[in-house]
């Protein structure tokens, strides 16, 4: 049975406890609808592809 913490796309939300923004070292927020990890402090959204967060600033998109 699939763990309830794992959501669509295979991303395990428990990873948020270990991951930080590579630019600012700040906390990340999970956007399930867009499959992204958001760094409000850096103004970046990091994509999640096939359940794996891509934590490269060159792969992130800028947010407001």
Residue pairs with C-beta under 8 A, 6 or more apart in sequence:
3 12
5 12
5 13
5 14
6 12
6 13
7 13
7 32
8 32
8 35
9 35
9 48
9 50
9 51
10 50
10 51
11 30
11 35
11 48
11 51
11 52
11 53
12 51
13 30
15 53
16 27
16 28
16 29
16 30
16 37
19 28
19 37
19 53
19 55
20 26
20 27
20 28
21 27
21 28
21 39
21 41
21 42
21 44
21 46
22 55
22 56
22 57
23 39
23 42
23 44
23 57
24 39
24 41
24 42
26 39
26 40
26 41
26 42
28 37
28 38
28 39
28 46
29 37
29 38
29 40
30 36
30 37
30 38
31 37
31 38
31 45
34 45
35 47
35 48
35 49
36 45
36 46
36 47
36 48
36 61
37 45
37 46
37 48
37 53
37 55
38 44
38 45
38 46
38 63
39 45
39 46
39 60
42 60
43 62
43 63
43 64
44 57
44 60
44 61
44 62
44 63
45 60
45 61
45 62
45 63
46 53
46 54
46 55
46 56
46 59
46 60
47 53
47 54
47 59
47 60
47 61
48 54
54 60
